[in-house]
C-alpha cells in the first residue's frame, strides 16, 4: 500500500489521507480547465483522495472546479474547505459554508478550516463550526496558518475539538519544527502541509536533485517523501497537469534513507530557535 492510500487518524477518529491535492490558483483560467479537471481526477484515481480548496481561491472558482471534478464520486473524497477570516463571525461562517456547499455541489464538507486568524473572536467561529457539525454541513473543523500562540488561544477559547492545522511547511520552511510541531503532536493535532514543493522553487536545488538521482526519482518526489516521513504530517501538493499529479502520487512509494535525510538536513538545517510562522 502506498502512502497515497494511507491515512492519519484524526482526534475525531476519522482518517485523513496523508497525500492529497491542493487547488490554489486552479479554476481561474478557462483555457486550462480541462487539464486541471484531468489532473484532479487522475489524483483521485491514484488514491490522492483528499482535495483542499477555499472560498478565497479565485473567489469560488476553485470550489466550482473541485465540484465538477468530484461529481459522482464525493463519497470517495475527503473534502477540505476554508472560510475567510473576514467571514468568520458566527453568522458569517454559517453563510460562507453554505455558499461553498452550493459551489461545490455537495451536501457536506469533511473538514472545514478557518483560513487564518482574523479579528472575529475565535469563540464565535468555534460556535459556528459546532452548529455546522450539528446540522451535518461539515464533519469536523480545524484551522490554517495558526502559530503556537494562536493554538494556545484557540484552546483557551474552547477549541479542543480542533482537528488539524494547515501550515506552510517544507524543506525550506522548517521553522515549525522548533516549537509548533512538537506542541501539535503532544495534543495529537496533525499538520497539513501546503506548498510542500515551495511552489516549484525546490525543484532546482542541487542537493534535492542529487538525492532524487540516487533513487531515480524527481526532485518533487523527494520533497514530498521527506515531508511524509514526518510524524502526523500530510501534504497537499498542487498540480494542474495529470503527469505531474502521477509523479506526486508515486512519491508515496519513495523511501528515503538516513543518508538522504542527513544530506537534506545539511542543505536545509532545522531551526535552532523559535521562528514566526511563515505564510504564502
PyMOL commands that set and color helices and strands:
alter all, ss='L'
color gray80, all
select helices_A, chain A and resi 3-5+30-45+57-69+74-76+85-87+90-104+122-135+148-156+175-177+180-186+198-204+206-215+219-228+242-253+258-267
alter helices_A, ss='H'
color red, helices_A
select strands_A, chain A and resi 7-9+15-17+19-22+50-52+78-83+109-114+138-144+164-168+190-194+233-238
alter strands_A, ss='S'
color yellow, strands_A
deselect
rebuild
show_as cartoon
